């Protein structure tokens, strides 16, 4: 009995030791640091680039650099087919004088035939005088007169052919076109060989980067021009909407992006090919609400802005009027003093 009690006591001591040992071992290890909660991060403040809506004047204009060009161009050609190019005396850009020979066709022995005909006419004249001095019969004298008239007709025809064998400038001006035909090539009647521009009548051409830039320009509008520091006034004479069909077919890319301006006074400094500053005001309003164009947003035909109200951003639809290169007229949707966020 005593042995059983001792055995039981020993078992209890062992169990107690086993239970207490881990606790004592834990007390020997370093204490773990408590887990700290992450610090609260304040949201970053957004700095908006804003502008305050104000009233003012808005102007829509087209500005650029034009070129002085001739107003009139005269295409010149031969009146008969079949001849061959003998020589073209000018190149594009040459200055020419009235009466100057520009191109020639090969006339073969035409000059020889003309000289021979003139000799025959002199002989016919002498023959007629001889018959008249000899008091020949009327029949013989009339026949001599007809021979004389026939030779005169032949001379006029040959002289006409000789004249038509060359192209002569009808005015003083500048060559703006020369055919690509070479010496020996056959010509066609009335096919342009050379084109001359009248440099005494000038105009200004302005070619935009895109046709949309010229949408608001109309015939009759005034243009402010400046060349070498001198101010000039011009008037719009042609826009892409008014180009003649034949010109549009000739060079559609040029004429669909160009306007032409007449000059009231042409300074001596103005020459063909000179550059000239121009400005055309197409729309203007005073004392209206103005918004920077960089603040205007659009989507699906809707136009709106971002307005900054009480530290918050919200969208506001607006109605716009004149839109210039840098500014927008606000018709409705905003008030003076509103703060608008730029893009």
ZADO-1210 file (C-alpha; in nm, 4 decimals, padded with zeros to 6 digits):
<atoms>
<atom x="00.0000" y="00.0000" z="00.0000" code="UNK" pos="1"/>
<atom x="00.2785" y="00.2354" z="00.0885" code="UNK" pos="2"/>
<atom x="00.4553" y="00.1383" z="-00.2304" code="UNK" pos="3"/>
<atom x="00.1485" y="00.2330" z="-00.4366" code="UNK" pos="4"/>
<atom x="00.1257" y="00.5753" z="-00.2726" code="UNK" pos="5"/>
<atom x="00.4899" y="00.6454" z="-00.3424" code="UNK" pos="6"/>
<atom x="00.4453" y="00.5437" z="-00.7051" code="UNK" pos="7"/>
<atom x="00.1405" y="00.7696" z="-00.7406" code="UNK" pos="8"/>
<atom x="00.3248" y="01.0652" z="-00.5846" code="UNK" pos="9"/>
<atom x="00.6173" y="01.0200" z="-00.8220" code="UNK" pos="10"/>
<atom x="00.3883" y="01.0173" z="-01.1262" code="UNK" pos="11"/>
<atom x="00.2169" y="01.3394" z="-01.0087" code="UNK" pos="12"/>
<atom x="00.5527" y="01.5112" z="-00.9591" code="UNK" pos="13"/>
<atom x="00.6677" y="01.4124" z="-01.3075" code="UNK" pos="14"/>
<atom x="00.3429" y="01.5402" z="-01.4662" code="UNK" pos="15"/>
<atom x="00.3699" y="01.8644" z="-01.2684" code="UNK" pos="16"/>
<atom x="00.7302" y="01.9086" z="-01.3831" code="UNK" pos="17"/>
<atom x="00.6388" y="01.8502" z="-01.7426" code="UNK" pos="18"/>
<atom x="00.3619" y="02.1097" z="-01.7207" code="UNK" pos="19"/>
<atom x="00.5726" y="02.3747" z="-01.5484" code="UNK" pos="20"/>
<atom x="00.8903" y="02.3331" z="-01.7576" code="UNK" pos="21"/>
<atom x="00.7623" y="02.5089" z="-02.0781" code="UNK" pos="22"/>
<atom x="00.6434" y="02.8033" z="-01.8723" code="UNK" pos="23"/>
<atom x="00.9780" y="02.8427" z="-01.7065" code="UNK" pos="24"/>
<atom x="01.1534" y="02.8051" z="-02.0462" code="UNK" pos="25"/>
<atom x="00.9384" y="03.0829" z="-02.1964" code="UNK" pos="26"/>
<atom x="01.0394" y="03.3089" z="-01.9156" code="UNK" pos="27"/>
<atom x="01.4015" y="03.2649" z="-02.0229" code="UNK" pos="28"/>
<atom x="01.3354" y="03.3943" z="-02.3858" code="UNK" pos="29"/>
<atom x="01.3327" y="03.7685" z="-02.4723" code="UNK" pos="30"/>
<atom x="00.9930" y="03.9273" z="-02.4731" code="UNK" pos="31"/>
<atom x="00.8408" y="03.9981" z="-02.8163" code="UNK" pos="32"/>
<atom x="00.7719" y="04.3622" z="-02.9016" code="UNK" pos="33"/>
<atom x="00.4070" y="04.4505" z="-02.9418" code="UNK" pos="34"/>
<atom x="00.2838" y="04.4909" z="-03.3042" code="UNK" pos="35"/>
<atom x="00.2186" y="04.8564" z="-03.3787" code="UNK" pos="36"/>
<atom x="-00.0695" y="04.9710" z="-03.5989" code="UNK" pos="37"/>
<atom x="00.0423" y="05.1368" z="-03.9304" code="UNK" pos="38"/>
<atom x="00.0438" y="05.5161" z="-03.9226" code="UNK" pos="39"/>
<atom x="-00.2445" y="05.6926" z="-04.0879" code="UNK" pos="40"/>
<atom x="-00.1418" y="05.8468" z="-04.4289" code="UNK" pos="41"/>
<atom x="-00.3106" y="06.1706" z="-04.5164" code="UNK" pos="42"/>
<atom x="-00.4202" y="06.1907" z="-04.8811" code="UNK" pos="43"/>
<atom x="-00.1963" y="06.4150" z="-05.0950" code="UNK" pos="44"/>
<atom x="-00.3485" y="06.7471" z="-05.1871" code="UNK" pos="45"/>
<atom x="-00.4001" y="06.8052" z="-05.5621" code="UNK" pos="46"/>
<atom x="-00.2827" y="07.1375" z="-05.6948" code="UNK" pos="47"/>
<atom x="-00.5005" y="07.2416" z="-05.9877" code="UNK" pos="48"/>
<atom x="-00.3946" y="07.4953" z="-06.2465" code="UNK" pos="49"/>
<atom x="-00.6906" y="07.7324" z="-06.2483" code="UNK" pos="50"/>
<atom x="-00.8036" y="08.0584" z="-06.4019" code="UNK" pos="51"/>
<atom x="-01.0714" y="08.3079" z="-06.3031" code="UNK" pos="52"/>
<atom x="-01.3348" y="08.3895" z="-06.5649" code="UNK" pos="53"/>
<atom x="-01.3293" y="08.7565" z="-06.6687" code="UNK" pos="54"/>
<atom x="-01.4961" y="08.9794" z="-06.9248" code="UNK" pos="55"/>
<atom x="-01.3092" y="09.1327" z="-07.2136" code="UNK" pos="56"/>
<atom x="-01.2805" y="09.1584" z="-07.5924" code="UNK" pos="57"/>
<atom x="-01.2290" y="08.8554" z="-07.8139" code="UNK" pos="58"/>
<atom x="-01.0964" y="08.8620" z="-08.1706" code="UNK" pos="59"/>
<atom x="-01.0767" y="08.5751" z="-08.4162" code="UNK" pos="60"/>
<atom x="-00.8176" y="08.6333" z="-08.6841" code="UNK" pos="61"/>
<atom x="-00.6116" y="08.4649" z="-08.9507" code="UNK" pos="62"/>
<atom x="-00.2468" y="08.5670" z="-08.9465" code="UNK" pos="63"/>
<atom x="00.0361" y="08.4491" z="-09.1631" code="UNK" pos="64"/>
<atom x="00.2786" y="08.5192" z="-09.4423" code="UNK" pos="65"/>
<atom x="00.1512" y="08.5667" z="-09.7963" code="UNK" pos="66"/>
<atom x="00.3336" y="08.5905" z="-10.1285" code="UNK" pos="67"/>
<atom x="00.3018" y="08.8584" z="-10.3944" code="UNK" pos="68"/>
<atom x="00.2041" y="08.7045" z="-10.7282" code="UNK" pos="69"/>
<atom x="00.0827" y="08.8407" z="-11.0652" code="UNK" pos="70"/>
<atom x="-00.2890" y="08.8956" z="-11.1088" code="UNK" pos="71"/>
<atom x="-00.3108" y="08.8031" z="-11.4778" code="UNK" pos="72"/>
<atom x="-00.1477" y="08.5168" z="-11.6657" code="UNK" pos="73"/>
<atom x="-00.1563" y="08.4831" z="-12.0445" code="UNK" pos="74"/>
<atom x="-00.0960" y="08.1377" z="-12.1930" code="UNK" pos="75"/>
<atom x="00.0708" y="08.1632" z="-12.5362" code="UNK" pos="76"/>
<atom x="00.0667" y="07.8986" z="-12.8083" code="UNK" pos="77"/>
<atom x="00.1215" y="07.8354" z="-13.1790" code="UNK" pos="78"/>
<atom x="-00.1858" y="07.8589" z="-13.4016" code="UNK" pos="79"/>
<atom x="-00.0952" y="07.5748" z="-13.6386" code="UNK" pos="80"/>
<atom x="-00.0152" y="07.2084" z="-13.5800" code="UNK" pos="81"/>
<atom x="00.2574" y="07.0035" z="-13.7416" code="UNK" pos="82"/>
<atom x="00.5607" y="07.2217" z="-13.6899" code="UNK" pos="83"/>
<atom x="00.8589" y="07.1170" z="-13.4844" code="UNK" pos="84"/>
<atom x="01.0130" y="07.3107" z="-13.1981" code="UNK" pos="85"/>
<atom x="01.3214" y="07.4973" z="-13.3160" code="UNK" pos="86"/>
<atom x="01.4085" y="07.6800" z="-12.9961" code="UNK" pos="87"/>
<atom x="01.2551" y="07.8019" z="-12.6697" code="UNK" pos="88"/>
<atom x="01.4316" y="08.1214" z="-12.5658" code="UNK" pos="89"/>
<atom x="01.3078" y="08.1561" z="-12.2042" code="UNK" pos="90"/>
<atom x="01.2812" y="07.9626" z="-11.8796" code="UNK" pos="91"/>
<atom x="01.0364" y="07.9902" z="-11.5926" code="UNK" pos="92"/>
<atom x="01.0991" y="08.3027" z="-11.3865" code="UNK" pos="93"/>
<atom x="01.2583" y="08.5066" z="-11.6665" code="UNK" pos="94"/>
<atom x="01.1633" y="08.8718" z="-11.7035" code="UNK" pos="95"/>
<atom x="01.0557" y="08.9548" z="-12.0587" code="UNK" pos="96"/>
<atom x="00.9664" y="09.2668" z="-12.2557" code="UNK" pos="97"/>
<atom x="00.6788" y="09.3300" z="-12.4910" code="UNK" pos="98"/>
<atom x="00.7678" y="09.2091" z="-12.8425" code="UNK" pos="99"/>
<atom x="01.0400" y="08.9694" z="-12.7261" code="UNK" pos="100"/>
<atom x="01.0558" y="08.6345" z="-12.9104" code="UNK" pos="101"/>
<atom x="00.9883" y="08.3514" z="-12.6663" code="UNK" pos="102"/>
<atom x="00.9782" y="08.0368" z="-12.8829" code="UNK" pos="103"/>
<atom x="01.0142" y="07.9324" z="-13.2479" code="UNK" pos="104"/>
<atom x="00.9231" y="07.6425" z="-13.4721" code="UNK" pos="105"/>
<atom x="01.1354" y="07.5178" z="-13.7602" code="UNK" pos="106"/>
<atom x="01.0131" y="07.6900" z="-14.0794" code="UNK" pos="107"/>
<atom x="01.2163" y="07.4865" z="-14.3260" code="UNK" pos="108"/>
<atom x="01.2494" y="07.6783" z="-14.6598" code="UNK" pos="109"/>
<atom x="00.9656" y="07.9180" z="-14.5747" code="UNK" pos="110"/>
<atom x="01.1973" y="08.2190" z="-14.5771" code="UNK" pos="111"/>
<atom x="01.3320" y="08.1177" z="-14.9194" code="UNK" pos="112"/>
<atom x="00.9778" y="08.0846" z="-15.0578" code="UNK" pos="113"/>
<atom x="00.8910" y="08.4283" z="-14.9257" code="UNK" pos="114"/>
<atom x="01.1954" y="08.5928" z="-15.0829" code="UNK" pos="115"/>
<atom x="01.1229" y="08.4199" z="-15.4151" code="UNK" pos="116"/>
<atom x="00.7614" y="08.5353" z="-15.4030" code="UNK" pos="117"/>
<atom x="00.8709" y="08.8943" z="-15.3423" code="UNK" pos="118"/>
<atom x="01.1014" y="08.8757" z="-15.6468" code="UNK" pos="119"/>
<atom x="00.8160" y="08.7362" z="-15.8548" code="UNK" pos="120"/>
<atom x="00.5973" y="09.0235" z="-15.7403" code="UNK" pos="121"/>
<atom x="00.8549" y="09.2763" z="-15.8602" code="UNK" pos="122"/>
<atom x="00.8683" y="09.0987" z="-16.1937" code="UNK" pos="123"/>
<atom x="00.4896" y="09.1058" z="-16.2151" code="UNK" pos="124"/>
<atom x="00.4904" y="09.4767" z="-16.1407" code="UNK" pos="125"/>
<atom x="00.7438" y="09.5402" z="-16.4184" code="UNK" pos="126"/>
<atom x="00.5491" y="09.3214" z="-16.6607" code="UNK" pos="127"/>
<atom x="00.2297" y="09.5152" z="-16.5903" code="UNK" pos="128"/>
<atom x="00.4043" y="09.8506" z="-16.6399" code="UNK" pos="129"/>
<atom x="00.5547" y="09.7260" z="-16.9644" code="UNK" pos="130"/>
<atom x="00.2177" y="09.6191" z="-17.1013" code="UNK" pos="131"/>
<atom x="00.0592" y="09.9475" z="-16.9979" code="UNK" pos="132"/>
<atom x="00.3401" y="10.1493" z="-17.1626" code="UNK" pos="133"/>
<atom x="00.3019" y="09.9441" z="-17.4829" code="UNK" pos="134"/>
<atom x="-00.0715" y="10.0089" z="-17.4811" code="UNK" pos="135"/>
<atom x="-00.1431" y="09.6396" z="-17.4937" code="UNK" pos="136"/>
<atom x="-00.4987" y="09.5168" z="-17.5202" code="UNK" pos="137"/>
<atom x="-00.7225" y="09.5170" z="-17.2127" code="UNK" pos="138"/>
<atom x="-00.7301" y="09.1376" z="-17.1933" code="UNK" pos="139"/>
<atom x="-00.3481" y="09.1096" z="-17.1652" code="UNK" pos="140"/>
<atom x="-00.3269" y="09.3899" z="-16.9091" code="UNK" pos="141"/>
<atom x="-00.6052" y="09.2342" z="-16.6934" code="UNK" pos="142"/>
<atom x="-00.4258" y="08.8987" z="-16.6985" code="UNK" pos="143"/>
<atom x="-00.1069" y="09.0705" z="-16.5805" code="UNK" pos="144"/>
<atom x="-00.2973" y="09.2384" z="-16.2983" code="UNK" pos="145"/>
<atom x="-00.4400" y="08.9014" z="-16.1831" code="UNK" pos="146"/>
<atom x="-00.0910" y="08.7508" z="-16.1839" code="UNK" pos="147"/>
<atom x="00.0233" y="09.0413" z="-15.9695" code="UNK" pos="148"/>
<atom x="-00.2678" y="08.9934" z="-15.7216" code="UNK" pos="149"/>
<atom x="-00.2022" y="08.6184" z="-15.6971" code="UNK" pos="150"/>
<atom x="00.1590" y="08.6769" z="-15.6003" code="UNK" pos="151"/>
<atom x="00.0532" y="08.9379" z="-15.3411" code="UNK" pos="152"/>
<atom x="-00.1840" y="08.6816" z="-15.1820" code="UNK" pos="153"/>
<atom x="00.0936" y="08.4246" z="-15.1768" code="UNK" pos="154"/>
<atom x="00.3281" y="08.6707" z="-15.0048" code="UNK" pos="155"/>
<atom x="00.0700" y="08.7535" z="-14.7355" code="UNK" pos="156"/>
<atom x="00.0183" y="08.3838" z="-14.6678" code="UNK" pos="157"/>
<atom x="00.3909" y="08.3169" z="-14.6402" code="UNK" pos="158"/>
<atom x="00.4405" y="08.6219" z="-14.4184" code="UNK" pos="159"/>
<atom x="00.1579" y="08.4988" z="-14.1950" code="UNK" pos="160"/>
<atom x="00.3148" y="08.1545" z="-14.1657" code="UNK" pos="161"/>
<atom x="00.6489" y="08.3118" z="-14.0837" code="UNK" pos="162"/>
<atom x="00.4912" y="08.5335" z="-13.8181" code="UNK" pos="163"/>
<atom x="00.3061" y="08.2386" z="-13.6644" code="UNK" pos="164"/>
<atom x="00.6275" y="08.0378" z="-13.6494" code="UNK" pos="165"/>
<atom x="00.7322" y="08.2302" z="-13.3387" code="UNK" pos="166"/>
<atom x="00.5679" y="08.3271" z="-13.0117" code="UNK" pos="167"/>
<atom x="00.6161" y="08.6910" z="-12.9149" code="UNK" pos="168"/>
<atom x="00.5398" y="08.8331" z="-12.5711" code="UNK" pos="169"/>
<atom x="00.2336" y="09.0614" z="-12.5849" code="UNK" pos="170"/>
<atom x="00.3384" y="09.2439" z="-12.2679" code="UNK" pos="171"/>
<atom x="00.6228" y="09.3179" z="-12.0306" code="UNK" pos="172"/>
<atom x="00.6150" y="09.0676" z="-11.7488" code="UNK" pos="173"/>
<atom x="00.7504" y="08.7401" z="-11.6174" code="UNK" pos="174"/>
<atom x="00.7510" y="08.3834" z="-11.7486" code="UNK" pos="175"/>
<atom x="00.5429" y="08.1616" z="-11.5178" code="UNK" pos="176"/>
<atom x="00.5242" y="07.8458" z="-11.7323" code="UNK" pos="177"/>
<atom x="00.7309" y="07.6786" z="-12.0049" code="UNK" pos="178"/>
<atom x="00.6347" y="07.3617" z="-12.1904" code="UNK" pos="179"/>
<atom x="00.8341" y="07.0422" z="-12.1496" code="UNK" pos="180"/>
<atom x="00.8613" y="07.0049" z="-12.5276" code="UNK" pos="181"/>
<atom x="01.2167" y="06.9731" z="-12.6580" code="UNK" pos="182"/>
<atom x="01.3824" y="07.0795" z="-12.9832" code="UNK" pos="183"/>
<atom x="01.2379" y="06.8721" z="-13.2668" code="UNK" pos="184"/>
<atom x="00.9136" y="06.7812" z="-13.0906" code="UNK" pos="185"/>
<atom x="00.5882" y="06.8261" z="-13.2846" code="UNK" pos="186"/>
<atom x="00.3544" y="07.1010" z="-13.1700" code="UNK" pos="187"/>
<atom x="-00.0241" y="07.1078" z="-13.1454" code="UNK" pos="188"/>
<atom x="-00.2240" y="07.4165" z="-13.2333" code="UNK" pos="189"/>
<atom x="-00.3310" y="07.6239" z="-12.9282" code="UNK" pos="190"/>
<atom x="-00.1478" y="07.4030" z="-12.6818" code="UNK" pos="191"/>
<atom x="00.0200" y="07.6375" z="-12.4240" code="UNK" pos="192"/>
<atom x="00.3942" y="07.6623" z="-12.4768" code="UNK" pos="193"/>
<atom x="00.4772" y="07.9632" z="-12.2591" code="UNK" pos="194"/>
<atom x="00.2777" y="08.1595" z="-12.0022" code="UNK" pos="195"/>
<atom x="00.3455" y="08.5242" z="-11.9231" code="UNK" pos="196"/>
<atom x="00.2326" y="08.7121" z="-11.6134" code="UNK" pos="197"/>
<atom x="00.1643" y="09.0849" z="-11.6127" code="UNK" pos="198"/>
<atom x="00.3906" y="09.2093" z="-11.3317" code="UNK" pos="199"/>
<atom x="00.2258" y="09.5521" z="-11.3312" code="UNK" pos="200"/>
<atom x="-00.0856" y="09.3973" z="-11.1736" code="UNK" pos="201"/>
<atom x="-00.0124" y="09.2145" z="-10.8499" code="UNK" pos="202"/>
<atom x="-00.2068" y="09.0318" z="-10.5815" code="UNK" pos="203"/>
<atom x="-00.1332" y="08.8325" z="-10.2663" code="UNK" pos="204"/>
<atom x="-00.1831" y="08.4591" z="-10.2181" code="UNK" pos="205"/>
<atom x="-00.1972" y="08.3030" z="-09.8720" code="UNK" pos="206"/>
<atom x="-00.1883" y="07.9246" z="-09.8377" code="UNK" pos="207"/>
<atom x="-00.2941" y="07.7819" z="-09.5006" code="UNK" pos="208"/>
<atom x="-00.1784" y="07.4533" z="-09.3497" code="UNK" pos="209"/>
<atom x="-00.5396" y="07.3336" z="-09.3521" code="UNK" pos="210"/>
<atom x="-00.8621" y="07.4388" z="-09.5248" code="UNK" pos="211"/>
<atom x="-01.0419" y="07.4706" z="-09.1879" code="UNK" pos="212"/>
<atom x="-00.8321" y="07.7774" z="-09.1073" code="UNK" pos="213"/>
<atom x="-01.0043" y="07.9666" z="-09.3906" code="UNK" pos="214"/>
<atom x="-01.3645" y="07.8620" z="-09.3148" code="UNK" pos="215"/>
<atom x="-01.4781" y="08.2038" z="-09.1878" code="UNK" pos="216"/>
<atom x="-01.3111" y="08.4098" z="-09.4617" code="UNK" pos="217"/>
<atom x="-01.5462" y="08.5569" z="-09.7219" code="UNK" pos="218"/>
<atom x="-01.5029" y="08.7603" z="-10.0414" code="UNK" pos="219"/>
<atom x="-01.4927" y="09.1320" z="-09.9683" code="UNK" pos="220"/>
<atom x="-01.3364" y="09.1067" z="-09.6225" code="UNK" pos="221"/>
<atom x="-01.0541" y="09.3504" z="-09.5543" code="UNK" pos="222"/>
<atom x="-00.6973" y="09.2351" z="-09.4985" code="UNK" pos="223"/>
<atom x="-00.4267" y="09.4301" z="-09.3180" code="UNK" pos="224"/>
<atom x="-00.0948" y="09.3824" z="-09.4973" code="UNK" pos="225"/>
<atom x="00.2592" y="09.4868" z="-09.4235" code="UNK" pos="226"/>
<atom x="00.5705" y="09.4751" z="-09.6409" code="UNK" pos="227"/>
<atom x="00.9075" y="09.6177" z="-09.5380" code="UNK" pos="228"/>
<atom x="00.7406" y="09.8049" z="-09.2520" code="UNK" pos="229"/>
<atom x="00.4807" y="09.9692" z="-09.4767" code="UNK" pos="230"/>
<atom x="00.1139" y="09.9070" z="-09.4026" code="UNK" pos="231"/>
<atom x="-00.1214" y="09.8248" z="-09.6896" code="UNK" pos="232"/>
<atom x="-00.4884" y="09.7434" z="-09.7194" code="UNK" pos="233"/>
<atom x="-00.6253" y="09.4621" z="-09.9287" code="UNK" pos="234"/>
<atom x="-00.9534" y="09.2895" z="-09.9994" code="UNK" pos="235"/>
<atom x="-01.0334" y="08.9187" z="-10.0277" code="UNK" pos="236"/>
<atom x="-01.1091" y="08.8323" z="-10.3907" code="UNK" pos="237"/>
<atom x="-01.1112" y="08.4512" z="-10.3827" code="UNK" pos="238"/>
<atom x="-01.1584" y="08.1814" z="-10.1181" code="UNK" pos="239"/>
<atom x="-01.1591" y="07.7999" z="-10.1492" code="UNK" pos="240"/>
<atom x="-01.5389" y="07.8151" z="-10.1931" code="UNK" pos="241"/>
<atom x="-01.5102" y="08.0465" z="-10.4944" code="UNK" pos="242"/>
<atom x="-01.2356" y="07.8804" z="-10.6997" code="UNK" pos="243"/>
<atom x="-01.3249" y="07.8395" z="-11.0703" code="UNK" pos="244"/>
<atom x="-01.3667" y="07.4761" z="-11.1671" code="UNK" pos="245"/>
<atom x="-01.0804" y="07.4789" z="-11.4178" code="UNK" pos="246"/>
<atom x="-00.8362" y="07.6100" z="-11.1568" code="UNK" pos="247"/>
<atom x="-00.9544" y="07.3613" z="-10.8945" code="UNK" pos="248"/>
<atom x="-00.8991" y="07.0729" z="-11.1357" code="UNK" pos="249"/>
<atom x="-00.5547" y="07.2076" z="-11.2228" code="UNK" pos="250"/>
<atom x="-00.4231" y="07.2149" z="-10.8629" code="UNK" pos="251"/>
<atom x="-00.6867" y="07.1136" z="-10.6031" code="UNK" pos="252"/>
<atom x="-00.4418" y="07.0934" z="-10.3120" code="UNK" pos="253"/>
<atom x="-00.3300" y="07.4544" z="-10.3627" code="UNK" pos="254"/>
<atom x="-00.6650" y="07.6186" z="-10.4298" code="UNK" pos="255"/>
<atom x="-00.8525" y="07.4356" z="-10.1522" code="UNK" pos="256"/>
<atom x="-00.6113" y="07.5873" z="-09.8966" code="UNK" pos="257"/>
<atom x="-00.5552" y="07.9328" z="-10.0465" code="UNK" pos="258"/>
<atom x="-00.7095" y="08.2769" z="-10.0532" code="UNK" pos="259"/>
<atom x="-00.6296" y="08.5655" z="-10.2894" code="UNK" pos="260"/>
<atom x="-00.6127" y="08.9316" z="-10.1852" code="UNK" pos="261"/>
<atom x="-00.6150" y="09.2372" z="-10.4095" code="UNK" pos="262"/>
<atom x="-00.3894" y="09.5325" z="-10.3253" code="UNK" pos="263"/>
<atom x="-00.5167" y="09.8907" z="-10.3252" code="UNK" pos="264"/>
<atom x="-00.1725" y="10.0488" z="-10.3435" code="UNK" pos="265"/>
<atom x="00.1381" y="09.8638" z="-10.4564" code="UNK" pos="266"/>
<atom x="00.4623" y="10.0000" z="-10.3068" code="UNK" pos="267"/>
<atom x="00.7763" y="10.0105" z="-10.5165" code="UNK" pos="268"/>
<atom x="00.9328" y="09.7558" z="-10.2830" code="UNK" pos="269"/>
<atom x="00.6659" y="09.4975" z="-10.3723" code="UNK" pos="270"/>
<atom x="00.7952" y="09.2489" z="-10.6279" code="UNK" pos="271"/>
<atom x="00.6713" y="08.9169" z="-10.7574" code="UNK" pos="272"/>
<atom x="00.7728" y="08.6494" z="-10.5080" code="UNK" pos="273"/>
<atom x="00.8151" y="08.8879" z="-10.2126" code="UNK" pos="274"/>
<atom x="00.6737" y="08.7816" z="-09.8759" code="UNK" pos="275"/>
<atom x="00.4127" y="08.9969" z="-09.7044" code="UNK" pos="276"/>
<atom x="00.2615" y="08.9827" z="-09.3542" code="UNK" pos="277"/>
<atom x="-00.1164" y="08.9656" z="-09.3405" code="UNK" pos="278"/>
<atom x="-00.3952" y="08.9676" z="-09.0841" code="UNK" pos="279"/>
<atom x="-00.7648" y="08.9113" z="-09.1484" code="UNK" pos="280"/>
<atom x="-01.0161" y="08.9651" z="-08.8658" code="UNK" pos="281"/>
<atom x="-01.3074" y="08.7260" z="-08.9169" code="UNK" pos="282"/>
<atom x="-01.5004" y="08.7889" z="-08.5923" code="UNK" pos="283"/>
<atom x="-01.4869" y="09.0299" z="-08.2982" code="UNK" pos="284"/>
<atom x="-01.6930" y="09.0963" z="-07.9816" code="UNK" pos="285"/>
<atom x="-01.6480" y="09.3332" z="-07.6909" code="UNK" pos="286"/>
<atom x="-01.7236" y="09.2930" z="-07.3189" code="UNK" pos="287"/>
<atom x="-01.7978" y="08.9187" z="-07.3188" code="UNK" pos="288"/>
<atom x="-01.7018" y="08.6342" z="-07.0857" code="UNK" pos="289"/>
<atom x="-01.3698" y="08.4906" z="-07.1984" code="UNK" pos="290"/>
<atom x="-01.2311" y="08.1461" z="-07.1225" code="UNK" pos="291"/>
<atom x="-00.8815" y="08.0220" z="-07.2142" code="UNK" pos="292"/>
<atom x="-00.9113" y="07.7689" z="-07.4931" code="UNK" pos="293"/>
<atom x="-00.6964" y="07.5282" z="-07.2902" code="UNK" pos="294"/>
<atom x="-00.9813" y="07.4946" z="-07.0368" code="UNK" pos="295"/>
<atom x="-01.2459" y="07.3895" z="-07.2885" code="UNK" pos="296"/>
<atom x="-01.3251" y="07.0185" z="-07.3024" code="UNK" pos="297"/>
<atom x="-01.5490" y="06.8325" z="-07.5449" code="UNK" pos="298"/>
<atom x="-01.6925" y="06.4855" z="-07.5765" code="UNK" pos="299"/>
<atom x="-01.9540" y="06.3566" z="-07.8182" code="UNK" pos="300"/>
<atom x="-02.0583" y="06.7039" z="-07.9233" code="UNK" pos="301"/>
<atom x="-02.0791" y="06.8204" z="-07.5630" code="UNK" pos="302"/>
<atom x="-01.8677" y="07.1146" z="-07.4507" code="UNK" pos="303"/>
<atom x="-01.7888" y="07.1548" z="-07.0840" code="UNK" pos="304"/>
<atom x="-01.5344" y="07.2729" z="-06.8277" code="UNK" pos="305"/>
<atom x="-01.4150" y="07.1620" z="-06.4851" code="UNK" pos="306"/>
<atom x="-01.5087" y="07.4210" z="-06.2242" code="UNK" pos="307"/>
<atom x="-01.3416" y="07.4415" z="-05.8828" code="UNK" pos="308"/>
<atom x="-01.6104" y="07.4958" z="-05.6159" code="UNK" pos="309"/>
<atom x="-01.5554" y="07.4658" z="-05.2367" code="UNK" pos="310"/>
<atom x="-01.2355" y="07.2644" z="-05.2701" code="UNK" pos="311"/>
<atom x="-01.4076" y="07.0220" z="-05.5082" code="UNK" pos="312"/>
<atom x="-01.4090" y="06.9736" z="-05.8856" code="UNK" pos="313"/>
<atom x="-01.7267" y="06.9414" z="-06.0885" code="UNK" pos="314"/>
<atom x="-01.8223" y="06.9455" z="-06.4556" code="UNK" pos="315"/>
<atom x="-02.0288" y="07.2271" z="-06.6045" code="UNK" pos="316"/>
<atom x="-02.1712" y="07.2300" z="-06.9569" code="UNK" pos="317"/>
<atom x="-02.1267" y="07.5599" z="-07.1400" code="UNK" pos="318"/>
<atom x="-02.2365" y="07.7239" z="-07.4641" code="UNK" pos="319"/>
<atom x="-01.9579" y="07.8885" z="-07.6613" code="UNK" pos="320"/>
<atom x="-01.9500" y="08.1609" z="-07.9253" code="UNK" pos="321"/>
<atom x="-01.6365" y="08.2858" z="-08.0952" code="UNK" pos="322"/>
<atom x="-01.3414" y="08.0494" z="-08.0685" code="UNK" pos="323"/>
<atom x="-01.0073" y="08.2136" z="-08.1421" code="UNK" pos="324"/>
<atom x="-00.6626" y="08.0570" z="-08.1439" code="UNK" pos="325"/>
<atom x="-00.6252" y="08.1046" z="-07.7666" code="UNK" pos="326"/>
<atom x="-00.9629" y="08.2086" z="-07.6221" code="UNK" pos="327"/>
<atom x="-01.3287" y="08.1078" z="-07.6162" code="UNK" pos="328"/>
<atom x="-01.6353" y="08.3269" z="-07.5779" code="UNK" pos="329"/>
<atom x="-01.8702" y="08.1849" z="-07.3102" code="UNK" pos="330"/>
<atom x="-02.2359" y="08.2518" z="-07.3896" code="UNK" pos="331"/>
<atom x="-02.3872" y="08.0565" z="-07.0990" code="UNK" pos="332"/>
<atom x="-02.2944" y="07.8140" z="-06.8222" code="UNK" pos="333"/>
<atom x="-02.0378" y="08.0295" z="-06.6382" code="UNK" pos="334"/>
<atom x="-02.0354" y="08.3601" z="-06.4536" code="UNK" pos="335"/>
<atom x="-01.7663" y="08.6196" z="-06.4103" code="UNK" pos="336"/>
<atom x="-01.5430" y="08.5219" z="-06.1210" code="UNK" pos="337"/>
<atom x="-01.5912" y="08.1454" z="-06.1560" code="UNK" pos="338"/>
<atom x="-01.2733" y="07.9419" z="-06.1108" code="UNK" pos="339"/>
<atom x="-01.2098" y="07.7023" z="-06.3988" code="UNK" pos="340"/>
<atom x="-00.9506" y="07.4251" z="-06.4042" code="UNK" pos="341"/>
<atom x="-00.7158" y="07.4236" z="-06.7011" code="UNK" pos="342"/>
<atom x="-00.6200" y="07.1021" z="-06.8749" code="UNK" pos="343"/>
</atoms>
